[in-house]
Amino acid sequence: MTDGTDPVAARRRSPKGVARRSAILEAALKAYATSDRLGPRLRDIADAAGVTEAGVLHHFGSKDELFVAILRRRDEAAASLHDLGTADGQNAYLAETTRTPGLTKLFVDMSAAAADPTHPAHAFMAEHRAAVVTVISRLAPDADVDAVESLAALAEGLQLQWIADPSIDVAGRMRRLTTLLLGLDR
């Protein structure tokens, strides 16, 4: 457009566009939460949302933007379902990740993709990691920052290992590692 207005952004802000985007996002989150490690196809998400694949991309701009939106929504849901200010809430959330392999695989994939500073997941993953560090720090406000940041990295790494070996007890290992690194009995 010659007036400088982004037509895609304008559609996303319209009440109808916001509602459609939200419906697609909910369908995508549910599809990933109930899928295996391979995750759903874009066609599956589109069908569940009652739109075409092009319609999904129209509302999100790209598959990667959709993936980031799914992970943002996942984090919002985790914060509303679990008291992340407590060790029990954090452990419950980590245990939940092993019941949603599609979402966990998406998170691992976007973590790797975020290494590229131009990738849509780059900013999200930086925000996510900062939030994880903040949540862990609440449990041990006097803890060494390096230990807290290492725990955040360990949580991601354990999820990656779990994708390859579902016998790994992510929450159990995090409890033990937290005790070792922070001296907390979780």
N, C-alpha and C positions, 0 to 999 in steps of 0.2 A: 504494500500500500504506500502511496505517496505521502500520507500524513504521518508516517512513522509508527503507526499502530501495528502491532504484531497480530495478524488475524487468528493464529492458533491460540495465543495467550488470551485474546478477547473471548474466544469460544469457551475456554477453560474457566473464565470468570462469570459467564452468563449462568443464571440459575439452572437452566436446563443442562448446560455443559458440566456444571459442578455436580449435579445429580447423576448424570451419566458416568462421569469420571469416577465418582464414588462407588457406583454400582459395579463398574468394571474392576475397580481396585478390590472391592470386597469379594467378587468372584475369583479374582486372581489369588488373593490371599487364601481363600478357602481351597482353591485348586492346589496351591503349593503346600498348604498345611496337611492335605490329605493324600498327597502324591508320594511315590517312592523317591529314591535318590535321583532318579532321572528328571523329575519334575514334569509338570504338564507342558504340552505344546501350546503355542500361541493360539492355535485353532481351538483347543479345549477351553482356554480362558474366554475367547470370543464367544464360543457356543454357550458357555455358562452365563455370560453376561447378556446374551441376546443381541450381539453385534457381530460385525465382520472383523477379520483380522485387521483390515485397513482402518476400521472404526476404533479398534484398540489403539493402534499407533497414532491415529488422528488425535486422540485425547491425551496421549503421553509423549508423543514426539518420536520415541524410539523404544525398542525393547529394553535397553539399558535404563532408560528413565522409568519405565514401568517397574523394572526390578528394584530400583532404588525406592520407588514409592511403596512397593510391597514390604520392603525391609523397614521403612519408616513406620508403616502401619503396624507391622509385627512388634516393633519396639513400643509403640503406643499401647498396644493390647497387653504386652507383658507388664508394663507399668501399671495398668489398671487392674490386672488380674493378680499380680503378686506384689507384696510389700517388699520392694527392692531395697528398702532401708534396713532390712533384717537379714541375718544369715539364712534363716529358714526360707524367706522369700526368694533370695538369690539362688539357693539350692533348688527350690521348686522350679524356678525358671530354667535353670540349667538342665534339670531332669526333663522338663517339657521339650527341650530341643531334641531329645532323642526320640520323642514321639511324633516329631514332624520332620522326617528326613528330607523332604523336598525343600522346606524352608531352610533347614540347616545347610544343605548343599548349595542353595542359592546364596546364602550368607558367605559361605566359604569361597564360592566363585567370585562374588563381588568384592570380597576382601583381596583376592589376588588381582582382580581387574583394577582396583583402586590404587595400585602402585603407579599407574599412569596418571599424572596430574591433570590430564585433559579428560579423563573418563568421568562420566556422571557419578560414579560411586566414590570418587576420591574425596569430595567434601563430606559426603554422608559418613563414610567410614571414619574420617577424622573426628567428626562430631560424635559418632557412636562410641569410639574408643575413649574420648574425653568423658562421656557420660558414664561409661563403665568404670573408669578410674574414680570418678566422683562417687559412684555408688559404693565401690569397695572402700574408699577412703572414709565413708561415713561409719563403717564398722570399726575402723582403727584410725582415728584422726591423727594420732601421733606416729603412725607407721612411716617408714622410709618410703619416699616417693618412688624410688627405683623398684622396691619390692611390690608396691601396689601396681605400678605399670607392668611389671613382669607377670603378676597374676592375671591382669587383663589379657596379656599376650598368651599366657598359658591357656586361658579359657578358649580363645580362638583356636589355638593349636590342638587342644583336646577335641574340639568339634571337628577339625579336619581329620584327625586320627580316627574319630568315631565313624566318619563317612566310610573310611576304608575297613574299619573293624568295629562292627556294632556291639561287640562284647565289652568294649571299654565303658566303664562307669564314669561318665563325665562329671557328674555331681559329686560322687564319692572321691574321685581324685582331686577335685577342686577343694573339697573340705580338707583333705590331708595336706595339700600344698599350701592352703591358707594358714593352717596351723603351723606348718614349717616356716613359711616366709614372714608371717605377721605375728605368730605366737598366739593366735586366736583359736579357741576351741569352737569350731563351727558345728 
